[in-house]
Amino acid sequence: MRDNAGMSEPTVTPPTASAAPLPATPVAPEARAAHPTRVAVVGAGAVGSTFAFSLLLSGLAAEIVLVDANARKAEGEAMDLMHAVPFAHATRVWAGDIGDAAGAAITVVTAGAAQKPGETRLDLVKRNAAILGDIVPAVARANPDGIVLVASNPVDVLAYLAWRISGLPSGRVFGSGTILDTARFRALLAEHYGVDPRSVHAYIAGEHGDSEVPVWSAANIAGMPLADFAVANGMDDDPAVLRGIFERTRDAAYEIIARKGATNYAVGAGLLRIVEAILRDQSTVLSVSSLICDYYGIDDVYLSIPTVVGRGGVERTLRLGLSAEEASGLRRSAELLKETIAGLGLDRA
C-alpha cells in the first residue's frame, strides 16, 4: 500500500489491540443541532493540508480544525489557510487538539508515517497502527456521534483497526479505499478512448494496493462496454494495452513518490468527494473501504467495492456481477488483508 497520508510521526505507545473500546462522552442533540458544520483533520502533513485547502475552497464546512503531533506545523497550516479565507468562503480555521473533534460531522484521519520510495503500503502497517491506536479511541471519546474517515495507509487494514478500537458502528468508521485508484483508472481509460474521464464508469475493487482488482466486466462509457465502444468508434481494443492501463493505475503511487516524495492532490480531492457525499447526504456510489460480510465468500475484512455513501456514512455496499476471475482476485485481496490484520493481534487476550 503506497500513498503517503502524511503527518509528522508522533512518539506513541502501541495499543493493546484486544482492549475494550473506551467509553464515549455523549453530545447533547440540541448542542449538535446548533453547532456549525465542523470537520476535523487529524494529520497536517501533505495529504491533510491539501485536503483542508480543498475543503476550504469548497465551502462545505463552516469550521475546520487541524490536529497534528507537531503543534507548530498545525498552527502554521491553519494560519496559511486562514489567509485564504478572503478569497474563498467564510470559514473558521484553527489548530487544536483531539478534543476539538467534539461535534465534528466528520473526522478525517490522515496521520501516519511517510511512505518511502519503493515501500509498499503494507510495509507501513505496524508503525501506523501504533499511531492510529493512540488517535482513534480519543476521537471516539470526544465525538461519539460523528463519522471517522481513515486515509492513513495501509488504509484497509487501518480502517478495520479503527473500527475495532473505536467502539463505533462500522458504517461510521471507514476508509478512503480505492477512490484514488478508481480515479486513476478512469483517467487513463479516458485518455486511451479519447473521452472525458467523468464519462468513464469503471471501478478498482479490493485492497488499495498491489492486490487491487480492476472490474473490467462492469467498465463502460455511456453505458457501452469498453469492447463495444471501441468497435463503434473504430478503435483498437488490444488486451495488452488494457492490461498496461491497469498496471499504470496500480503502480501510479510508486511512480509519483519516486519523483516528488508523496501523493497529495488527487487523494485530497478524493477525500473531499467523500466528505461532500456525507455532508450533502447524496447517497453517492464511491469505492470506499468498509466492512465486508458475505460477499463472494468474503467476511470480516475492510476492502473496497462500490458503496453508497450518505449522511450516516456507509449506507450499503453493492453486489457486483463479477466474472469468475474478478471474484477470485477479490478473494485473494481479502485474504492478504486478513493475514495482515491477524498480525495486529486484535483477538489476543
C-alpha positions as MATLAB code, in Angstrom:
seq = 'MRDNAGMSEPTVTPPTASAAPLPATPVAPEARAAHPTRVAVVGAGAVGSTFAFSLLLSGLAAEIVLVDANARKAEGEAMDLMHAVPFAHATRVWAGDIGDAAGAAITVVTAGAAQKPGETRLDLVKRNAAILGDIVPAVARANPDGIVLVASNPVDVLAYLAWRISGLPSGRVFGSGTILDTARFRALLAEHYGVDPRSVHAYIAGEHGDSEVPVWSAANIAGMPLADFAVANGMDDDPAVLRGIFERTRDAAYEIIARKGATNYAVGAGLLRIVEAILRDQSTVLSVSSLICDYYGIDDVYLSIPTVVGRGGVERTLRLGLSAEEASGLRRSAELLKETIAGLGLDRA';
ca = [
       0.000    0.000    0.000;
       1.679    3.075   -1.291;
       0.248    6.558   -0.961;
       1.527    8.770    1.828;
      -1.195   10.113    4.104;
       1.343   12.407    5.710;
       1.788   13.602    9.270;
       4.780   14.161   11.489;
       5.165   10.840   13.265;
       4.455   11.149   16.997;
       6.022    9.021   19.680;
       3.265    6.704   20.829;
       2.891    3.508   22.778;
       1.365    0.754   20.616;
      -2.145   -0.037   21.820;
      -3.203   -3.317   23.325;
      -5.299   -4.362   20.371;
      -7.693   -6.517   22.337;
      -8.573   -3.796   24.849;
     -12.238   -2.843   25.026;
     -13.161    0.490   23.402;
     -13.053    3.381   25.822;
     -16.385    4.856   26.959;
     -17.610    7.854   24.984;
     -18.869   11.172   26.280;
     -22.218   11.842   24.579;
     -23.002   15.137   22.888;
     -26.450   16.569   23.599;
     -28.662   16.509   20.457;
     -29.630   20.167   20.897;
     -25.970   21.168   21.087;
     -25.183   19.219   17.906;
     -28.138   20.745   16.051;
     -26.934   24.264   16.872;
     -23.294   23.532   16.023;
     -21.830   24.805   12.748;
     -20.663   22.121   10.347;
     -17.225   21.169   11.623;
     -14.681   18.882   10.002;
     -11.638   17.803   11.996;
      -8.452   16.844   10.156;
      -6.021   14.761   12.194;
      -2.676   14.950   10.449;
      -1.412   18.198    8.918;
       1.061   16.641    6.502;
       0.891   16.630    2.713;
      -2.500   14.931    2.416;
      -4.132   16.524    5.455;
      -3.183   20.071    4.499;
      -4.111   19.550    0.840;
      -7.488   18.148    1.836;
      -8.063   21.036    4.264;
      -7.295   23.536    1.487;
      -9.712   21.773   -0.877;
     -12.349   21.749    1.864;
     -11.896   25.459    2.478;
     -12.333   26.263   -1.218;
     -15.436   24.061   -1.424;
     -17.341   25.941    1.270;
     -18.741   22.665    2.639;
     -17.563   23.249    6.216;
     -18.104   26.247    8.482;
     -15.263   25.123   10.744;
     -12.030   23.280   10.005;
      -9.741   22.227   12.841;
      -6.261   20.848   12.181;
      -4.650   18.483   14.674;
      -1.069   17.226   14.485;
       1.524   15.789   16.836;
       3.655   18.700   15.655;
       1.510   21.522   17.029;
       3.567   24.251   15.347;
       3.100   22.574   11.976;
      -0.676   22.519   12.512;
      -0.615   26.166   13.607;
       1.324   27.198   10.522;
      -1.033   25.364    8.173;
      -4.076   26.857    9.924;
      -2.638   30.372    9.670;
      -1.924   29.919    5.968;
      -5.432   28.596    5.347;
      -6.996   31.489    7.271;
      -5.229   33.915    4.956;
      -7.028   32.231    2.033;
     -10.476   32.776    3.575;
     -10.973   36.236    1.955;
     -10.591   34.535   -1.435;
     -12.884   31.612   -0.611;
     -15.691   31.192    1.946;
     -16.316   32.464    5.450;
     -14.786   29.609    7.428;
     -13.253   29.357   10.862;
      -9.906   27.558   10.660;
      -7.705   26.815   13.655;
      -5.161   24.398   15.062;
      -6.436   22.391   18.006;
      -6.256   19.039   19.709;
      -8.255   15.830   19.584;
     -10.835   17.333   21.915;
     -11.772   19.752   19.132;
     -13.187   16.810   17.181;
     -16.180   17.110   19.527;
     -19.240   17.995   17.495;
     -17.498   17.416   14.163;
     -19.646   15.834   11.478;
     -16.552   14.033   10.197;
     -13.050   13.448   11.498;
     -10.653   12.746    8.642;
      -7.574   10.850    9.836;
      -4.569   11.346    7.570;
      -1.979   10.859   10.315;
       0.790    8.418    9.650;
       4.437    7.852    8.955;
       5.528    8.808    5.455;
       5.857    6.081    2.854;
       9.351    5.720    1.488;
      10.233    5.204   -2.185;
       9.843    1.512   -3.034;
       7.971    0.757    0.195;
       4.544   -0.851   -0.071;
       1.559    0.363    1.901;
       1.533   -2.916    3.837;
       5.104   -2.218    4.972;
       3.715    0.752    6.900;
       1.247   -1.242    8.934;
       2.967   -1.600   12.314;
       4.167    1.998   12.506;
       0.834    3.466   11.519;
      -1.241    1.017   13.544;
       0.507    2.334   16.648;
      -0.231    5.924   15.629;
      -3.921    5.251   14.989;
      -4.144    3.244   18.189;
      -3.353    6.449   20.031;
      -5.644    8.686   17.970;
      -8.859    6.799   17.245;
     -10.062    5.999   20.801;
      -9.523    9.647   21.730;
     -11.547   10.775   18.695;
     -14.342    8.352   19.601;
     -14.434    9.657   23.176;
     -14.571   13.266   22.014;
     -17.054   12.679   19.220;
     -19.126    9.509   19.681;
     -21.784   10.609   17.198;
     -19.504   11.591   14.317;
     -18.019    9.772   11.345;
     -14.371    8.716   11.176;
     -12.863    8.639    7.686;
      -9.433    6.998    7.585;
      -6.944    7.921    4.846;
      -3.773    6.685    6.568;
      -2.032    3.740    4.929;
      -2.424    0.831    4.687;
      -5.943    2.200    4.610;
      -7.935   -1.048    4.539;
      -6.076   -2.541    7.482;
      -6.111    0.705    9.467;
      -9.793    1.368    8.801;
     -10.574   -2.103   10.162;
      -8.364   -1.425   13.181;
     -10.045    1.954   13.717;
     -13.460    0.315   13.742;
     -12.389   -2.373   16.190;
     -10.825    0.015   18.706;
     -13.331    2.863   18.376;
     -16.475    1.164   19.656;
     -18.403    2.961   16.875;
     -20.726    1.311   14.333;
     -18.873    0.032   11.263;
     -20.912    2.283    8.976;
     -19.439    5.343   10.671;
     -15.810    4.206   10.501;
     -14.475    3.559    7.034;
     -11.541    4.263    4.755;
     -10.884    6.177    1.567;
     -10.154    2.823   -0.039;
      -9.714    2.694   -3.803;
     -11.382    6.019   -4.554;
      -7.990    7.258   -5.778;
      -7.194    4.078   -7.727;
     -10.619    4.289   -9.355;
      -9.967    7.907  -10.363;
      -6.586    6.967  -11.834;
      -8.167    4.057  -13.708;
     -10.875    6.257  -15.183;
      -8.397    8.964  -16.151;
      -6.157    6.517  -18.010;
      -9.089    4.808  -19.726;
     -10.425    8.217  -20.769;
      -7.052    9.127  -22.231;
      -6.998    5.873  -24.208;
     -10.552    6.167  -25.530;
     -10.481    9.941  -26.071;
     -13.352   10.942  -23.781;
     -13.898   12.984  -20.630;
     -12.857   10.954  -17.536;
     -16.222   11.797  -15.992;
     -17.883    9.826  -18.796;
     -15.999    6.656  -17.884;
     -17.650    4.333  -15.371;
     -15.162    1.832  -14.019;
     -14.007    0.654  -10.596;
     -10.963   -0.723   -8.855;
     -12.025   -3.111   -6.091;
     -10.275   -4.867   -3.213;
      -7.150   -3.598   -1.496;
      -5.863   -0.077   -2.015;
      -2.591   -1.587   -3.076;
      -0.817   -4.248   -5.068;
      -3.604   -6.858   -4.929;
      -6.323   -4.484   -6.164;
      -8.718   -5.774   -8.826;
      -9.866   -3.960  -11.990;
     -13.559   -4.661  -12.554;
     -13.421   -4.896  -16.357;
     -16.787   -6.645  -16.553;
     -18.601   -3.509  -15.333;
     -16.448   -0.875  -17.089;
     -18.355    1.218  -19.625;
     -18.550    4.526  -21.452;
     -22.053    5.960  -21.885;
     -23.442    2.555  -20.917;
     -21.423    0.789  -23.627;
     -18.970   -1.920  -22.561;
     -15.437   -0.920  -23.491;
     -15.183   -3.507  -26.271;
     -18.424   -2.270  -27.842;
     -17.311    1.354  -27.556;
     -14.031    0.500  -29.263;
     -15.784   -1.266  -32.150;
     -18.343    1.516  -32.592;
     -15.557    4.090  -32.789;
     -13.126    2.105  -34.907;
     -10.587    1.817  -32.102;
      -8.101   -0.848  -31.115;
      -9.120   -2.960  -28.115;
      -5.853   -4.834  -27.605;
      -5.956   -6.727  -24.259;
      -2.262   -5.965  -23.745;
      -2.978   -2.239  -23.927;
      -5.777   -2.537  -21.383;
      -3.553   -4.637  -19.123;
      -0.951   -1.884  -19.335;
      -3.562    0.700  -18.326;
      -4.328   -1.293  -15.187;
      -0.648   -1.741  -14.381;
      -0.102    2.011  -14.685;
      -3.077    2.522  -12.368;
      -1.767    0.063   -9.794;
       1.785    1.411   -9.856;
       0.985    5.131  -10.118;
       1.778    5.915   -6.500;
       5.209    4.321   -6.727;
       5.992    6.476   -9.745;
       4.748    9.678   -8.107;
       6.537    9.039   -4.808;
       9.773    8.301   -6.668;
       9.507   11.722   -8.323;
       8.085   14.044   -5.659;
       8.139   12.083   -2.414;
       4.399   11.889   -1.744;
       0.966   11.894   -3.334;
      -1.427   14.565   -2.144;
      -3.516   16.431   -4.738;
      -5.648   13.602   -6.116;
      -6.162   11.900   -2.763;
      -7.086   15.278   -1.234;
      -9.704   15.713   -3.955;
     -10.945   12.170   -3.347;
     -11.377   12.827    0.363;
     -13.298   15.978   -0.451;
     -15.636   13.979   -2.692;
     -16.361   11.545    0.131;
     -16.949   14.374    2.603;
     -19.278   16.094    0.145;
     -21.339   12.909   -0.242;
     -21.694   12.735    3.538;
     -22.426   16.378    4.332;
     -24.889   16.751    1.449;
     -26.454   13.323    2.055;
     -26.029   12.440   -1.609;
     -26.155    8.627   -1.425;
     -23.262    8.621   -3.881;
     -21.692    5.374   -5.099;
     -17.991    5.525   -4.216;
     -15.259    2.895   -3.941;
     -14.545    3.320   -0.235;
     -13.194    0.690    2.147;
     -15.808   -0.650    4.545;
     -16.704   -3.792    6.462;
     -17.471   -6.622    4.031;
     -19.680   -9.547    5.020;
     -20.920  -12.485    2.925;
     -19.606  -11.091   -0.364;
     -18.336  -13.740   -2.803;
     -17.208  -15.754    0.216;
     -15.524  -12.752    1.896;
     -16.258  -11.872    5.533;
     -14.947   -9.669    8.336;
     -12.472   -7.524    6.426;
     -12.354   -3.966    5.129;
     -11.837   -3.554    1.389;
     -13.329   -1.518   -1.443;
     -16.339   -2.291   -3.552;
     -18.849    0.235   -4.925;
     -20.587    1.598   -1.832;
     -23.453    4.018   -1.232;
     -22.249    6.880    0.995;
     -24.569    9.413    2.618;
     -25.136   11.429    5.788;
     -24.860    8.417    8.061;
     -21.672    7.176    6.433;
     -21.762    3.820    4.665;
     -25.385    3.111    3.768;
     -24.910   -0.134    1.851;
     -22.487   -1.988   -0.389;
     -23.441   -3.028   -3.907;
     -23.115   -6.596   -5.107;
     -21.421   -6.504   -8.492;
     -21.843   -9.242  -11.070;
     -18.135  -10.110  -11.066;
     -16.535  -12.517  -13.505;
     -15.017  -15.666  -12.042;
     -11.533  -14.182  -12.446;
     -12.534  -10.927  -10.742;
     -14.212  -12.742   -7.838;
     -11.124  -14.899   -7.375;
      -8.901  -11.815   -7.401;
     -11.103  -10.119   -4.826;
     -10.889  -13.136   -2.540;
      -7.095  -13.180   -2.876;
      -7.014   -9.493   -1.985;
      -9.214  -10.123    1.054;
      -7.009  -12.987    2.256;
      -3.893  -10.828    2.012;
      -5.561   -8.115    4.072;
      -6.855  -10.602    6.642;
      -3.354  -12.022    7.083;
      -2.053   -8.525    7.782;
      -4.911   -7.768   10.175;
      -4.195  -11.033   12.014;
      -0.654   -9.800   12.610;
      -2.040   -6.889   14.634;
      -3.189   -9.298   17.343;
      -6.710   -7.894   17.638;
      -8.055  -11.167   19.008;
      -5.285  -11.821   21.537;
      -6.222  -11.555   25.187;
];
